[in-house]
Amino acid sequence: MRKNDSGDDIDPQRCRRYDSAMKYRLVAALLVSVAFTGVAQNGQWEFRSGPRFWGATIAGRYMFSPPTVEGVETSVTGLLSSAYESVGYYRNPDGSFFRVPEDGTDEAPVGYNRFDLVWQVGIQQGVLPRHDVTADRAVAFLTYQGQFNHPFTEEERLFFASPRPETEGSLRGSVIGGLAYSVVTTDEITRARRGLSAELAIEWGPPFLHNTVLAVADYNRSTLSLRGYLPVFAADPVEGRNRFSAYLAGYGAIDWATGPDIPLAVRQSIGGRGPRSAPGGSVRGYGGGRFDSTVKAIGNVEVRLHLPAIVVPEVIPGLVLYTDAGYYLDTERVSPVEEENSGMLLSSGAGFFLDLFASAELVFYTNYLWTKGDVSAKRWVPFSLGFGFHF
């Protein structure tokens, strides 16, 4: 749950009303932030930028030689990302899952606010050329990643009543190495995607890598993720405008973390070069950060329908239908309730999206939870917002 403008907690009777109002304000901010999203390439330099919820990300890459269709590149990569964000934490002080009491009289203090700063420096070596574009088909990568979090203390929030060392802030460092493969392309007019991509990443966060300065971390994580896109129909464009197109999209991932001190950020996400909230968050309708665990498996399937372009060819509305599934297993057995240390998640839903100038997508979802309900035990989540497609 989030805060109101005065920083007060929102009780269960008001939280849905508040969430809707807050998300509409976020939509307005995101529409403005599209102007700051882009990709620029100048010879051997490549830059990318994009917004976060109340923040921004800037990434760069320098290729030691000019990119060619037939060759592979050796590159130095860098990233800086910062935001003031709301984060979910869904456990009672004893480690069991929080639920709103049936009488609905208690509040649901499952969220807190923090300042987040992430930086990366790495090297990337092309292994296989694409031939059709200058991007490499397969690459090997090795990246150092640092992350600083400063939570803004609110004693009534669940996170600050927990035994987690991150309640005072954290400074985490890790090394991420692996292999990535991609032959994904996007049609410039219809915006339909096609192709496959995969990534295998191993992350190592030893204590000596500034992991004992704020909080403590000592862990290893392995992540395998796959994505696939298959066009099923495309009407001929008219005057450079999309008329109607449809494609299938799928995503799958397995994430396994081990070690004596696994950080909360690792328990609440699937790793790789671009971490994502999981299992809650990756299975839509369940809150991001919920069901934190050490072993996670995620599967997503979507049908994306692009409708006729409106106003200008670069603004394309559309519909999305989806089903998400997830499994979690907590080998640390944080919850004293044994059945809470593993479980299945399943949700389905539909949404309306806007593809804005081939740089960002806004997606408005309605979700139905087939297995566990939300913290109020409700199965239908009438509104949620996604910035960018789910994968």
Secondary structure, 3 states (H helix, E strand, C coil): CCECCCCCECCHHHHHHHHHHHHHHHHHHHHHHHHHCEEEEECCEEEEEEEECCEEEEEEEEECCCCCCCCCCEEEEEEEEEEEEEEECCECCCCCECCCCCCCCCCCCCEEEEEEEEEEEEEEEEEEECCCCCCEEEEEEEEEEEEEEEECCCCCCHHHHCCCHHHHCEEEEEEEEEEEEECCEECCCCCCEEEEEEEEEEEEECCCCCCCCCCCCEEEEEEEEEEEEEEEEECCCECCECCCEEEEEEEEEEEEEEEEECCHHHHCEECCCCCEECCECCECCCCCCCCCCCEEEEEEEEEEEECCCCCCCCEEEEEEEEEEEEEEECCCCCCCCHHHHEEEEEEEEEEEEEEECCCEEEEEEEEEECCCCCCCCCCEEEEEEEECCCC
